[in-house]
Amino acid sequence: MNTPHLLLDRAVLERNVARLRARLDALGAPLRPHVKTAKSVDVARLLFDGGTGPITVSTLREAEAFADAGFTDVLYAVGIAPSKLDRVVALRRRGVDLVVLLDSVEQAVAVAETSVAAGAPLPALIEVDCDGHRSGVLPGSPDVIAVADALVRGGAELRGVLAHAGESYFRYDADSLAAAAEAERAAAVRVAEDLRAAGFACPVVSVGSTPTAHAARDLTGVTEVRAGNFVFFDLVMAGIGVCSVDDLALSVVVTVIGHRPDKGWILTDGGWTATSRDRGTARQPVDQGYGLVARLDGGVYPDLLMTDASQEHGVLSVRAGSAAPLPDLPVGTRLRVLPNHACATAAQHESYRVVDGEAVTTWPRVNGW
C-alpha cells in the first residue's frame, strides 16, 4: 500500500475497549462512546459486539453517517449553532433520537423555536463547566435555571446535563486524575440536583473524557460516561499516564526517502498532512516531537522522534541530549510514527489499514462537518 497511510492494530484496539468496559462495569456506569476519534462505523460496531448502541458525535456529518448505518441513539456533544437545527430536525424525523447541547439562553430559545416550528420538542442537554476548560454554565449560577426555563417554556425538552473535564489532560498522577474525575462528577450531579429542585426533569447526567473515565473511583449519580480516545490511545494519553506506549493501536506508516547525515536527519514521505500539526506532548514533562518512531513490525527505536515536518516531508532525528545512535535506515525502509493525538492524526486520512493477525482489511472513515 502507498505511504503514508494509517495502520490500526485490531488486537490492541479490542484490548483497549475491553479495559474501559470492565472498569465502567465495575462502577455501574454505562458507556456512551464518543466516535469522534475513530469516525468509523466498523470501530463503533466493534464496541457493540457487531451491533449498534448509544454514541456521542462531534459533527452532524458523523450523526448522519452513523444514522445511515443504523445508529439511532445519538448525542451531538458540541454547542449547537442555530443554523444547524434544520439538520437536527431532519435526523429526528428519520427516527434518530438526536440530542443537542447548549449553555445559553440564546441557544435555548433557538432550539425551542425550532421545536415549535417542527411540531415536536427537540431534546437538549445543558453543558456544565466543571473545570474552566471550555464552555458551559457554572454550578450554582442562575444561568442554569434561566437556560432550562427558556427550553421548557419555549416548547423544547430538557433531557439533562453534560460535563467534560478537559483539564484532566494536564494532570499527571493517579490522585490528580481521580480528583479531576470527582470534580467532573460532582459538578454535573450538583447542577442536575438544582434543576430537579426547581421542578425540571433531569434524567441524564453525562460525564466523561478518556482520562477521567479511567481514573474515576465513584460515579454515583452519573447515568452515562463518554470517552473516545481510549479506542486508540496516543502519546498524550501515555504522557498523562492513562496508558503505555504499548497500548497505542494507531500509527502512520511512512517510507524513508533520504538522509542528511550532516544534520543527523532521516527524511520520510510523511509530513504534517499525514500526522497533523498537533504537538500535544510539548506541554508535558516529556516532549515527543511530532511522534515516536517504531519499526514496521516491532517496537520503538530508542529516542528516535519525528522532530519536524513540512507538508509532505517528515524529519526524524534522535532526541536532544540522548546518547542513542541514529539508526541506519536505508531509503525505502518503512516505519511507523506513533501519534501525539490520535483524533487529529486520523482526521488526516480517509481510511484505516486494519491488521488482525495475518489478515489485513480496510475500514473507511467519516470526514467533514
LUMTOR-398623 format. One record per residue: residue number from 1; x, y, z of N, C-alpha, C in turn. Coordinates in steps of 0.2 Angstrom, whole numbers, always signed. Layout:
[r NUM, [X, Y, Z], [X, Y, Z], [X, Y, Z]];
...
***
This chain:
[r 1, [+4, -6, +0], [+0, +0, +0], [+4, +6, +0]];
[r 2, [+2, +11, -3], [+6, +18, -4], [+7, +21, +3]];
[r 3, [+12, +24, +4], [+13, +28, +11], [+13, +35, +9]];
[r 4, [+11, +39, +14], [+9, +37, +21], [+2, +34, +21]];
[r 5, [+1, +30, +26], [-6, +28, +27], [-7, +26, +35]];
[r 6, [-13, +26, +37], [-15, +24, +44], [-15, +16, +45]];
[r 7, [-11, +14, +50], [-11, +7, +52], [-15, +6, +59]];
[r 8, [-19, +2, +59], [-23, +0, +65], [-22, -7, +67]];
[r 9, [-20, -8, +73], [-19, -15, +76], [-26, -17, +80]];
[r 10, [-29, -21, +77], [-36, -23, +79], [-35, -26, +86]];
[r 11, [-30, -30, +87], [-30, -34, +94], [-29, -29, +99]];
[r 12, [-25, -23, +98], [-24, -18, +103], [-30, -14, +104]];
[r 13, [-33, -13, +99], [-40, -9, +99], [-45, -13, +104]];
[r 14, [-45, -19, +102], [-50, -23, +106], [-48, -24, +114]];
[r 15, [-42, -24, +115], [-39, -24, +122], [-41, -17, +125]];
[r 16, [-40, -12, +122], [-42, -5, +125], [-49, -5, +126]];
[r 17, [-53, -7, +122], [-61, -7, +123], [-63, -11, +129]];
[r 18, [-60, -17, +129], [-61, -22, +135], [-59, -19, +142]];
[r 19, [-54, -15, +142], [-51, -12, +148], [-56, -7, +151]];
[r 20, [-58, -3, +146], [-63, +3, +149], [-70, +0, +151]];
[r 21, [-72, -5, +147], [-79, -8, +148], [-79, -11, +155]];
[r 22, [-73, -15, +156], [-73, -18, +163], [-73, -13, +169]];
[r 23, [-69, -8, +168], [-69, -3, +173], [-76, +0, +174]];
[r 24, [-79, +2, +169], [-85, +6, +170], [-91, +1, +172]];
[r 25, [-90, -5, +170], [-95, -11, +173], [-94, -11, +180]];
[r 26, [-88, -11, +183], [-87, -11, +190], [-90, -6, +194]];
[r 27, [-90, +0, +190], [-93, +6, +194], [-100, +7, +192]];
[r 28, [-103, +3, +188], [-110, +3, +187], [-112, +9, +183]];
[r 29, [-108, +11, +178], [-110, +16, +174], [-109, +14, +166]];
[r 30, [-115, +15, +162], [-114, +13, +155], [-110, +18, +151]];
[r 31, [-107, +15, +146], [-103, +19, +141], [-107, +22, +135]];
[r 32, [-106, +28, +134], [-109, +31, +128], [-102, +33, +124]];
[r 33, [-99, +29, +120], [-93, +30, +117], [-94, +36, +112]];
[r 34, [-88, +40, +112], [-88, +46, +108], [-84, +44, +101]];
[r 35, [-88, +44, +96], [-85, +41, +90], [-81, +46, +86]];
[r 36, [-79, +52, +89], [-75, +57, +85], [-68, +55, +84]];
[r 37, [-65, +51, +88], [-58, +49, +87], [-58, +44, +81]];
[r 38, [-61, +39, +81], [-61, +34, +75], [-65, +36, +69]];
[r 39, [-71, +39, +70], [-75, +41, +65], [-76, +35, +60]];
[r 40, [-77, +30, +63], [-78, +23, +59], [-84, +19, +62]];
[r 41, [-88, +18, +57], [-94, +13, +59], [-91, +6, +61]];
[r 42, [-86, +4, +58], [-83, -3, +59], [-80, -3, +67]];
[r 43, [-77, +3, +69], [-74, +3, +76], [-80, +3, +80]];
[r 44, [-85, +7, +79], [-91, +8, +83], [-95, +1, +84]];
[r 45, [-96, -2, +78], [-99, -9, +79], [-95, -14, +83]];
[r 46, [-88, -13, +83], [-84, -17, +87], [-86, -16, +95]];
[r 47, [-87, -10, +96], [-89, -8, +103], [-96, -11, +105]];
[r 48, [-100, -12, +101], [-106, -15, +102], [-107, -22, +100]];
[r 49, [-102, -26, +100], [-102, -33, +98], [-105, -34, +91]];
[r 50, [-104, -30, +86], [-106, -30, +80], [-113, -27, +78]];
[r 51, [-116, -24, +84], [-122, -21, +83], [-122, -13, +84]];
[r 52, [-127, -10, +86], [-127, -3, +87], [-128, -2, +95]];
[r 53, [-128, +5, +96], [-129, +7, +103], [-129, +14, +104]];
[r 54, [-129, +17, +110], [-129, +24, +111], [-122, +27, +109]];
[r 55, [-121, +32, +105], [-115, +35, +104], [-115, +43, +105]];
[r 56, [-109, +46, +105], [-108, +53, +105], [-105, +55, +99]];
[r 57, [-107, +60, +96], [-103, +63, +90], [-101, +70, +91]];
[r 58, [-96, +72, +86], [-94, +79, +87], [-96, +83, +81]];
[r 59, [-99, +80, +76], [-101, +84, +70], [-108, +81, +68]];
[r 60, [-112, +85, +64], [-118, +82, +61], [-117, +77, +55]];
[r 61, [-111, +78, +52], [-109, +73, +47], [-108, +66, +50]];
[r 62, [-105, +66, +56], [-105, +60, +59], [-112, +57, +61]];
[r 63, [-116, +61, +64], [-123, +59, +66], [-126, +56, +59]];
[r 64, [-126, +59, +54], [-129, +57, +48], [-126, +51, +45]];
[r 65, [-120, +50, +45], [-117, +44, +43], [-118, +38, +47]];
[r 66, [-118, +39, +54], [-120, +34, +59], [-127, +32, +58]];
[r 67, [-131, +37, +57], [-138, +35, +56], [-139, +31, +50]];
[r 68, [-136, +32, +45], [-136, +28, +39], [-134, +21, +41]];
[r 69, [-130, +20, +46], [-128, +13, +47], [-132, +10, +53]];
[r 70, [-137, +14, +55], [-142, +11, +60], [-141, +13, +67]];
[r 71, [-137, +18, +68], [-136, +20, +75], [-142, +26, +76]];
[r 72, [-146, +25, +81], [-152, +29, +82], [-152, +33, +89]];
[r 73, [-147, +31, +93], [-147, +35, +99], [-140, +39, +99]];
[r 74, [-141, +45, +98], [-135, +50, +96], [-135, +56, +100]];
[r 75, [-130, +58, +104], [-129, +64, +107], [-124, +68, +103]];
[r 76, [-126, +74, +101], [-121, +79, +97], [-118, +83, +103]];
[r 77, [-112, +82, +105], [-109, +85, +111], [-105, +91, +109]];
[r 78, [-107, +95, +105], [-104, +102, +103], [-110, +107, +104]];
[r 79, [-108, +112, +107], [-114, +118, +107], [-117, +119, +101]];
[r 80, [-124, +119, +101], [-127, +119, +95], [-127, +126, +91]];
[r 81, [-126, +127, +85], [-127, +133, +81], [-134, +133, +78]];
[r 82, [-137, +138, +79], [-144, +138, +77], [-145, +136, +69]];
[r 83, [-140, +138, +65], [-141, +137, +58], [-140, +129, +57]];
[r 84, [-139, +125, +62], [-138, +118, +60], [-145, +114, +63]];
[r 85, [-149, +118, +65], [-155, +115, +68], [-160, +111, +63]];
[r 86, [-160, +114, +57], [-164, +110, +52], [-161, +103, +51]];
[r 87, [-154, +102, +51], [-152, +96, +50], [-153, +91, +56]];
[r 88, [-154, +94, +62], [-156, +90, +68], [-163, +88, +67]];
[r 89, [-167, +92, +65], [-174, +90, +64], [-175, +85, +59]];
[r 90, [-171, +85, +53], [-171, +80, +48], [-169, +73, +51]];
[r 91, [-164, +73, +55], [-162, +67, +58], [-167, +64, +62]];
[r 92, [-170, +68, +66], [-175, +66, +71], [-181, +63, +67]];
[r 93, [-183, +66, +62], [-189, +64, +58], [-187, +57, +54]];
[r 94, [-181, +55, +54], [-178, +49, +52], [-179, +43, +57]];
[r 95, [-181, +46, +63], [-181, +41, +69], [-175, +41, +73]];
[r 96, [-170, +45, +72], [-164, +46, +76], [-166, +50, +82]];
[r 97, [-165, +47, +88], [-165, +51, +94], [-159, +55, +95]];
[r 98, [-159, +61, +92], [-153, +65, +92], [-154, +71, +97]];
[r 99, [-149, +71, +102], [-149, +76, +107], [-144, +81, +106]];
[r 100, [-146, +88, +107], [-141, +93, +106], [-139, +96, +113]];
[r 101, [-133, +100, +112], [-130, +103, +118], [-130, +110, +118]];
[r 102, [-131, +113, +124], [-131, +121, +124], [-129, +123, +131]];
[r 103, [-128, +130, +131], [-126, +133, +138], [-128, +140, +138]];
[r 104, [-133, +142, +134], [-135, +149, +134], [-142, +150, +133]];
[r 105, [-145, +155, +135], [-152, +156, +134], [-154, +157, +126]];
[r 106, [-149, +160, +123], [-150, +161, +116], [-150, +155, +112]];
[r 107, [-146, +150, +114], [-147, +144, +111], [-153, +140, +112]];
[r 108, [-155, +141, +119], [-161, +138, +121], [-167, +140, +117]];
[r 109, [-167, +147, +116], [-173, +150, +113], [-173, +147, +105]];
[r 110, [-167, +147, +102], [-167, +144, +95], [-170, +137, +95]];
[r 111, [-168, +133, +100], [-170, +126, +100], [-177, +126, +101]];
[r 112, [-180, +130, +106], [-187, +130, +107], [-191, +132, +101]];
[r 113, [-189, +137, +98], [-192, +140, +92], [-192, +135, +86]];
[r 114, [-187, +131, +85], [-187, +126, +80], [-191, +120, +82]];
[r 115, [-192, +119, +89], [-196, +114, +91], [-203, +115, +89]];
[r 116, [-205, +121, +90], [-212, +123, +89], [-214, +123, +81]];
[r 117, [-209, +125, +77], [-209, +125, +70], [-210, +118, +67]];
[r 118, [-206, +114, +71], [-206, +107, +68], [-212, +103, +71]];
[r 119, [-215, +105, +76], [-221, +102, +79], [-219, +96, +83]];
[r 120, [-213, +96, +86], [-211, +91, +91], [-205, +94, +95]];
[r 121, [-205, +93, +101], [-199, +96, +105], [-193, +92, +104]];
[r 122, [-187, +97, +103], [-181, +94, +102], [-177, +93, +109]];
[r 123, [-174, +88, +111], [-171, +87, +117], [-164, +90, +117]];
[r 124, [-162, +92, +123], [-156, +96, +124], [-153, +94, +131]];
[r 125, [-146, +94, +131], [-143, +94, +137], [-140, +101, +139]];
[r 126, [-139, +103, +145], [-136, +109, +147], [-129, +107, +149]];
[r 127, [-124, +111, +145], [-117, +109, +147], [-115, +113, +153]];
[r 128, [-111, +109, +157], [-109, +111, +164], [-101, +112, +163]];
[r 129, [-99, +118, +166], [-92, +120, +166], [-89, +117, +173]];
[r 130, [-85, +111, +173], [-83, +108, +179], [-76, +110, +181]];
[r 131, [-72, +113, +176], [-65, +115, +177], [-62, +121, +174]];
[r 132, [-67, +125, +171], [-64, +131, +167], [-61, +129, +160]];
[r 133, [-61, +123, +158], [-58, +121, +152], [-61, +124, +146]];
[r 134, [-67, +125, +145], [-70, +127, +139], [-77, +130, +140]];
[r 135, [-82, +128, +138], [-89, +131, +138], [-93, +128, +144]];
[r 136, [-99, +130, +145], [-103, +128, +150], [-105, +133, +155]];
[r 137, [-111, +131, +158], [-113, +135, +164], [-110, +133, +170]];
[r 138, [-109, +138, +175], [-106, +136, +181], [-111, +133, +186]];
[r 139, [-109, +128, +190], [-113, +126, +195], [-115, +131, +200]];
[r 140, [-121, +132, +202], [-124, +137, +206], [-126, +143, +203]];
[r 141, [-124, +144, +196], [-126, +150, +193], [-133, +150, +191]];
[r 142, [-136, +156, +192], [-143, +157, +190], [-144, +156, +183]];
[r 143, [-139, +156, +179], [-140, +154, +171], [-143, +147, +170]];
[r 144, [-141, +143, +175], [-144, +136, +174], [-151, +136, +173]];
[r 145, [-155, +139, +178], [-162, +139, +178], [-165, +143, +172]];
[r 146, [-161, +148, +171], [-163, +153, +165], [-163, +149, +159]];
[r 147, [-158, +145, +157], [-157, +141, +151], [-163, +136, +151]];
[r 148, [-164, +132, +157], [-169, +127, +157], [-176, +130, +156]];
[r 149, [-177, +135, +159], [-184, +139, +158], [-185, +141, +151]];
[r 150, [-180, +143, +148], [-181, +145, +141], [-182, +139, +136]];
[r 151, [-179, +134, +138], [-180, +127, +134], [-187, +125, +135]];
[r 152, [-189, +124, +141], [-195, +120, +143], [-201, +125, +141]];
[r 153, [-201, +131, +144], [-207, +135, +142], [-208, +137, +135]];
[r 154, [-202, +137, +131], [-202, +138, +124], [-205, +132, +120]];
[r 155, [-205, +126, +123], [-208, +120, +119], [-203, +115, +117]];
[r 156, [-196, +116, +120], [-191, +110, +119], [-191, +106, +125]];
[r 157, [-187, +101, +125], [-186, +96, +130], [-179, +97, +134]];
[r 158, [-179, +97, +140], [-173, +97, +144], [-172, +89, +146]];
[r 159, [-167, +87, +143], [-165, +80, +144], [-160, +78, +150]];
[r 160, [-156, +84, +151], [-152, +83, +157], [-146, +87, +156]];
[r 161, [-140, +85, +159], [-134, +89, +159], [-128, +85, +157]];
[r 162, [-123, +89, +155], [-117, +86, +152], [-110, +90, +155]];
[r 163, [-105, +86, +157], [-99, +89, +159], [-93, +86, +156]];
[r 164, [-88, +89, +154], [-82, +87, +151], [-76, +90, +155]];
[r 165, [-72, +85, +158], [-66, +88, +162], [-60, +88, +157]];
[r 166, [-60, +93, +153], [-54, +94, +148], [-48, +95, +152]];
[r 167, [-48, +98, +158], [-42, +100, +161], [-38, +94, +164]];
[r 168, [-42, +88, +163], [-39, +82, +166], [-33, +80, +161]];
[r 169, [-33, +83, +155], [-27, +82, +150], [-20, +85, +153]];
[r 170, [-21, +88, +158], [-15, +91, +161], [-13, +89, +168]];
[r 171, [-16, +83, +170], [-14, +80, +176], [-10, +74, +175]];
[r 172, [-5, +73, +179], [+0, +68, +178], [+1, +63, +183]];
[r 173, [-4, +62, +188], [-3, +57, +193], [-10, +54, +195]];
[r 174, [-10, +48, +198], [-17, +45, +199], [-21, +49, +203]];
[r 175, [-19, +52, +208], [-23, +56, +213], [-26, +62, +210]];
[r 176, [-22, +65, +206], [-24, +71, +202], [-29, +70, +197]];
[r 177, [-28, +64, +194], [-33, +62, +189], [-40, +60, +192]];
[r 178, [-39, +56, +198], [-45, +55, +201], [-49, +61, +204]];
[r 179, [-45, +66, +206], [-48, +72, +209], [-52, +75, +203]];
[r 180, [-49, +75, +197], [-52, +78, +191], [-59, +75, +189]];
[r 181, [-59, +68, +190], [-65, +64, +189], [-70, +66, +194]];
[r 182, [-68, +66, +200], [-73, +68, +205], [-76, +75, +204]];
[r 183, [-72, +80, +203], [-74, +86, +201], [-79, +87, +196]];
[r 184, [-78, +83, +191], [-82, +82, +185], [-89, +79, +187]];
[r 185, [-89, +74, +191], [-95, +70, +193], [-99, +75, +198]];
[r 186, [-95, +78, +202], [-99, +82, +207], [-102, +88, +204]];
[r 187, [-99, +91, +199], [-102, +97, +196], [-108, +95, +192]];
[r 188, [-108, +90, +188], [-114, +88, +184], [-119, +86, +189]];
[r 189, [-118, +82, +194], [-123, +80, +199], [-126, +86, +202]];
[r 190, [-122, +91, +204], [-125, +96, +208], [-130, +100, +203]];
[r 191, [-128, +101, +197], [-132, +105, +193], [-139, +101, +191]];
[r 192, [-138, +95, +191], [-144, +90, +190], [-149, +91, +196]];
[r 193, [-146, +91, +202], [-150, +91, +208], [-153, +98, +208]];
[r 194, [-150, +104, +206], [-153, +110, +207], [-158, +111, +202]];
[r 195, [-158, +108, +196], [-163, +108, +191], [-169, +104, +194]];
[r 196, [-168, +98, +197], [-174, +94, +199], [-177, +98, +205]];
[r 197, [-173, +102, +209], [-176, +105, +215], [-180, +111, +212]];
[r 198, [-179, +114, +206], [-183, +119, +203], [-188, +117, +199]];
[r 199, [-190, +110, +199], [-195, +107, +196], [-194, +105, +189]];
[r 200, [-188, +104, +187], [-186, +102, +180], [-184, +95, +180]];
[r 201, [-187, +91, +175], [-184, +84, +175], [-177, +84, +172]];
[r 202, [-173, +79, +175], [-166, +79, +173], [-164, +72, +173]];
[r 203, [-166, +68, +168], [-165, +61, +168], [-158, +59, +166]];
[r 204, [-154, +63, +163], [-147, +61, +160], [-142, +66, +164]];
[r 205, [-137, +62, +167], [-131, +65, +169], [-125, +62, +166]];
[r 206, [-122, +66, +161], [-117, +63, +157], [-111, +66, +158]];
[r 207, [-106, +62, +159], [-99, +65, +161], [-94, +61, +156]];
[r 208, [-88, +64, +156], [-83, +60, +153], [-77, +63, +149]];
[r 209, [-72, +60, +149], [-66, +61, +145], [-62, +55, +146]];
[r 210, [-57, +53, +141], [-53, +47, +142], [-49, +47, +149]];
[r 211, [-46, +52, +151], [-43, +52, +157], [-47, +51, +163]];
[r 212, [-53, +54, +163], [-57, +53, +169], [-61, +47, +169]];
[r 213, [-63, +44, +163], [-66, +38, +163], [-62, +32, +166]];
[r 214, [-55, +33, +165], [-51, +28, +168], [-49, +29, +175]];
[r 215, [-50, +35, +177], [-47, +37, +184], [-53, +37, +189]];
[r 216, [-59, +38, +187], [-65, +39, +191], [-65, +33, +197]];
[r 217, [-67, +35, +203], [-67, +30, +208], [-74, +29, +211]];
[r 218, [-78, +34, +209], [-85, +34, +211], [-89, +38, +206]];
[r 219, [-95, +35, +203], [-99, +38, +198], [-106, +38, +200]];
[r 220, [-107, +39, +207], [-114, +40, +210], [-117, +46, +207]];
[r 221, [-123, +45, +204], [-127, +50, +201], [-126, +51, +194]];
[r 222, [-121, +47, +191], [-120, +48, +184], [-124, +43, +180]];
[r 223, [-127, +44, +174], [-131, +40, +170], [-127, +37, +164]];
[r 224, [-121, +40, +162], [-118, +38, +157], [-111, +41, +157]];
[r 225, [-106, +38, +154], [-99, +40, +153], [-97, +41, +146]];
[r 226, [-94, +46, +144], [-92, +47, +137], [-84, +47, +137]];
[r 227, [-82, +44, +132], [-75, +44, +131], [-74, +42, +123]];
[r 228, [-68, +44, +120], [-67, +42, +113], [-60, +40, +112]];
[r 229, [-55, +44, +114], [-48, +42, +113], [-46, +35, +115]];
[r 230, [-50, +33, +120], [-47, +26, +123], [-47, +21, +118]];
[r 231, [-51, +21, +112], [-50, +15, +107], [-43, +15, +104]];
[r 232, [-40, +20, +103], [-33, +20, +100], [-28, +22, +105]];
[r 233, [-29, +27, +110], [-24, +30, +114], [-19, +34, +110]];
[r 234, [-15, +37, +113], [-9, +41, +109], [-4, +43, +114]];
[r 235, [+1, +47, +112], [+6, +49, +116], [+4, +54, +121]];
[r 236, [-1, +58, +120], [-3, +62, +125], [-6, +58, +131]];
[r 237, [-10, +53, +129], [-13, +49, +135], [-7, +45, +138]];
[r 238, [-2, +43, +135], [+3, +39, +138], [+7, +44, +142]];
[r 239, [+8, +50, +140], [+11, +55, +144], [+8, +57, +151]];
[r 240, [+1, +57, +150], [-3, +58, +156], [-2, +52, +161]];
[r 241, [-1, +46, +158], [-1, +40, +162], [-7, +36, +162]];
[r 242, [-12, +37, +157], [-18, +33, +157], [-16, +27, +153]];
[r 243, [-11, +27, +149], [-9, +20, +145], [-2, +20, +145]];
[r 244, [+1, +15, +142], [+8, +14, +140], [+8, +15, +132]];
[r 245, [+14, +16, +130], [+16, +16, +123], [+13, +10, +119]];
[r 246, [+14, +4, +123], [+12, -2, +120], [+4, -3, +119]];
[r 247, [+0, +2, +122], [-7, +2, +121], [-9, +6, +115]];
[r 248, [-5, +9, +111], [-6, +13, +106], [-8, +9, +100]];
[r 249, [-14, +9, +98], [-17, +5, +92], [-16, +8, +85]];
[r 250, [-14, +14, +85], [-14, +18, +79], [-7, +21, +77]];
[r 251, [-5, +20, +71], [+1, +23, +69], [+1, +25, +62]];
[r 252, [+5, +29, +59], [+6, +31, +52], [+12, +28, +49]];
[r 253, [+11, +24, +44], [+16, +21, +40], [+19, +26, +35]];
[r 254, [+26, +27, +36], [+29, +31, +31], [+35, +28, +28]];
[r 255, [+38, +30, +23], [+44, +27, +20], [+50, +32, +20]];
[r 256, [+56, +30, +21], [+62, +34, +21], [+63, +36, +14]];
[r 257, [+65, +42, +13], [+66, +45, +6], [+73, +48, +6]];
[r 258, [+76, +49, +11], [+83, +52, +11], [+86, +53, +17]];
[r 259, [+92, +56, +17], [+96, +57, +23], [+100, +63, +23]];
[r 260, [+101, +66, +29], [+105, +72, +29], [+110, +70, +35]];
[r 261, [+115, +67, +34], [+120, +65, +39], [+123, +71, +43]];
[r 262, [+124, +76, +39], [+127, +82, +42], [+123, +85, +47]];
[r 263, [+116, +84, +47], [+112, +87, +52], [+109, +81, +56]];
[r 264, [+110, +75, +55], [+108, +70, +59], [+100, +68, +58]];
[r 265, [+99, +69, +51], [+92, +68, +49], [+90, +62, +45]];
[r 266, [+85, +59, +46], [+82, +54, +41], [+75, +58, +39]];
[r 267, [+75, +58, +32], [+69, +61, +29], [+64, +55, +27]];
[r 268, [+57, +57, +28], [+52, +52, +26], [+47, +56, +22]];
[r 269, [+42, +52, +19], [+37, +55, +15], [+31, +56, +19]];
[r 270, [+31, +56, +25], [+26, +58, +30], [+26, +65, +33]];
[r 271, [+23, +70, +31], [+24, +76, +34], [+18, +78, +38]];
[r 272, [+16, +84, +39], [+11, +86, +43], [+4, +84, +40]];
[r 273, [+3, +83, +34], [-3, +81, +31], [-4, +74, +32]];
[r 274, [+1, +70, +35], [+0, +63, +37], [-1, +62, +44]];
[r 275, [+2, +67, +48], [+2, +66, +55], [-1, +71, +59]];
[r 276, [-3, +77, +56], [-6, +83, +58], [+0, +87, +62]];
[r 277, [-2, +93, +63], [+2, +98, +66], [+2, +98, +74]];
[r 278, [-2, +93, +77], [-3, +93, +84], [+4, +91, +88]];
[r 279, [+5, +96, +92], [+11, +95, +97], [+9, +94, +104]];
[r 280, [+4, +90, +105], [+1, +90, +112], [+6, +88, +117]];
[r 281, [+11, +84, +116], [+16, +82, +121], [+20, +88, +123]];
[r 282, [+20, +94, +119], [+25, +99, +121], [+24, +102, +127]];
[r 283, [+18, +102, +130], [+17, +104, +137], [+17, +99, +142]];
[r 284, [+19, +93, +140], [+20, +88, +145], [+27, +87, +148]];
[r 285, [+29, +84, +153], [+35, +83, +155], [+40, +80, +150]];
[r 286, [+38, +76, +146], [+42, +73, +140], [+39, +75, +134]];
[r 287, [+43, +79, +130], [+40, +81, +123], [+42, +76, +118]];
[r 288, [+37, +73, +115], [+39, +68, +110], [+39, +71, +102]];
[r 289, [+40, +77, +102], [+40, +80, +95], [+34, +79, +91]];
[r 290, [+34, +77, +85], [+28, +75, +81], [+26, +68, +82]];
[r 291, [+30, +64, +86], [+28, +57, +87], [+35, +53, +88]];
[r 292, [+34, +47, +91], [+39, +42, +92], [+39, +38, +85]];
[r 293, [+45, +35, +84], [+46, +31, +78], [+47, +24, +80]];
[r 294, [+44, +19, +76], [+44, +12, +78], [+45, +8, +72]];
[r 295, [+48, +2, +73], [+49, -2, +67], [+42, -4, +64]];
[r 296, [+42, -6, +58], [+35, -8, +55], [+32, -14, +58]];
[r 297, [+36, -18, +61], [+33, -24, +64], [+36, -25, +71]];
[r 298, [+38, -20, +74], [+41, -21, +81], [+40, -15, +85]];
[r 299, [+45, -14, +90], [+45, -9, +95], [+48, -2, +93]];
[r 300, [+48, +2, +97], [+50, +9, +96], [+58, +9, +96]];
[r 301, [+61, +13, +91], [+68, +15, +91], [+70, +19, +97]];
[r 302, [+75, +18, +101], [+77, +22, +106], [+78, +29, +105]];
[r 303, [+73, +34, +108], [+74, +41, +107], [+74, +43, +100]];
[r 304, [+71, +40, +95], [+70, +42, +88], [+64, +45, +88]];
[r 305, [+64, +52, +86], [+57, +56, +85], [+56, +58, +79]];
[r 306, [+50, +60, +77], [+49, +64, +71], [+49, +71, +74]];
[r 307, [+54, +75, +73], [+56, +81, +76], [+54, +87, +72]];
[r 308, [+52, +86, +65], [+50, +92, +62], [+46, +89, +56]];
[r 309, [+42, +94, +53], [+38, +92, +47], [+36, +98, +43]];
[r 310, [+36, +97, +36], [+33, +101, +31], [+27, +97, +28]];
[r 311, [+25, +100, +23], [+18, +97, +21], [+19, +90, +19]];
[r 312, [+24, +88, +15], [+24, +81, +14], [+31, +78, +15]];
[r 313, [+35, +81, +20], [+41, +78, +22], [+41, +78, +30]];
[r 314, [+44, +72, +32], [+45, +71, +39], [+52, +71, +41]];
[r 315, [+54, +74, +46], [+61, +74, +48], [+62, +70, +55]];
[r 316, [+66, +65, +54], [+67, +60, +60], [+74, +62, +63]];
[r 317, [+75, +62, +69], [+81, +63, +72], [+81, +61, +80]];
[r 318, [+87, +60, +83], [+87, +57, +89], [+86, +63, +94]];
[r 319, [+82, +62, +99], [+80, +66, +105], [+86, +70, +107]];
[r 320, [+86, +77, +108], [+91, +81, +110], [+94, +78, +117]];
[r 321, [+100, +78, +118], [+103, +75, +124], [+104, +68, +125]];
[r 322, [+101, +64, +120], [+101, +57, +120], [+108, +54, +118]];
[r 323, [+110, +49, +120], [+116, +46, +118], [+114, +40, +113]];
[r 324, [+108, +39, +111], [+106, +34, +107], [+109, +36, +100]];
[r 325, [+111, +30, +96], [+113, +32, +89], [+108, +33, +84]];
[r 326, [+109, +36, +79], [+104, +37, +74], [+104, +30, +70]];
[r 327, [+98, +27, +69], [+98, +20, +66], [+100, +21, +59]];
[r 328, [+103, +15, +56], [+104, +15, +49], [+98, +13, +45]];
[r 329, [+94, +17, +42], [+88, +16, +39], [+88, +17, +32]];
[r 330, [+90, +13, +27], [+91, +14, +20], [+84, +17, +17]];
[r 331, [+85, +21, +12], [+80, +23, +8], [+75, +17, +6]];
[r 332, [+69, +18, +7], [+64, +13, +5], [+61, +9, +12]];
[r 333, [+65, +10, +17], [+63, +7, +24], [+56, +10, +26]];
[r 334, [+52, +6, +28], [+45, +8, +30], [+45, +8, +38]];
[r 335, [+42, +13, +41], [+42, +14, +48], [+35, +16, +50]];
[r 336, [+34, +16, +57], [+28, +18, +60], [+29, +25, +64]];
[r 337, [+25, +30, +63], [+25, +35, +68], [+19, +35, +73]];
[r 338, [+21, +35, +79], [+16, +34, +84], [+13, +42, +86]];
[r 339, [+7, +43, +85], [+4, +50, +85], [+4, +53, +92]];
[r 340, [+5, +60, +92], [+3, +63, +98], [-4, +63, +100]];
[r 341, [-8, +64, +95], [-16, +65, +96], [-19, +61, +91]];
[r 342, [-22, +55, +93], [-25, +50, +88], [-30, +54, +84]];
[r 343, [-34, +58, +87], [-40, +61, +84], [-38, +65, +78]];
[r 344, [-33, +69, +79], [-30, +74, +74], [-26, +70, +69]];
[r 345, [-23, +65, +70], [-19, +61, +65], [-24, +57, +61]];
[r 346, [-29, +54, +64], [-33, +50, +60], [-37, +55, +55]];
[r 347, [-39, +61, +57], [-43, +65, +53], [-39, +67, +47]];
[r 348, [-33, +66, +46], [-29, +67, +40], [-30, +62, +35]];
[r 349, [-34, +57, +36], [-34, +51, +32], [-41, +49, +30]];
[r 350, [-42, +45, +25], [-49, +43, +23], [-51, +36, +25]];
[r 351, [-46, +32, +27], [-47, +25, +29], [-41, +22, +34]];
[r 352, [-43, +17, +37], [-38, +13, +41], [-36, +7, +37]];
[r 353, [-30, +5, +37], [-27, -2, +36], [-27, -6, +42]];
[r 354, [-32, -10, +43], [-33, -14, +49], [-29, -21, +49]];
[r 355, [-24, -22, +53], [-21, -28, +54], [-24, -32, +60]];
[r 356, [-26, -38, +58], [-29, -43, +63], [-25, -50, +62]];
[r 357, [-19, -51, +65], [-15, -57, +64], [-12, -56, +57]];
[r 358, [-14, -61, +53], [-12, -61, +46], [-16, -58, +41]];
[r 359, [-22, -56, +44], [-27, -53, +39], [-27, -46, +39]];
[r 360, [-28, -43, +33], [-27, -35, +33], [-34, -33, +29]];
[r 361, [-37, -28, +32], [-43, -26, +29], [-43, -18, +29]];
[r 362, [-48, -15, +25], [-48, -8, +25], [-55, -5, +28]];
[r 363, [-55, -1, +33], [-61, +2, +36], [-61, +9, +34]];
[r 364, [-66, +12, +31], [-67, +19, +29], [-68, +23, +35]];
[r 365, [-67, +29, +35], [-68, +35, +40], [-74, +39, +37]];
[r 366, [-77, +43, +42], [-81, +48, +40], [-78, +55, +42]];
[r 367, [-77, +59, +36], [-74, +66, +37], [-79, +71, +35]];
[r 368, [-77, +77, +37], [-82, +83, +36], [-86, +85, +42]];
[r 369, [-90, +90, +40], [-94, +93, +46], [-102, +93, +44]];
***
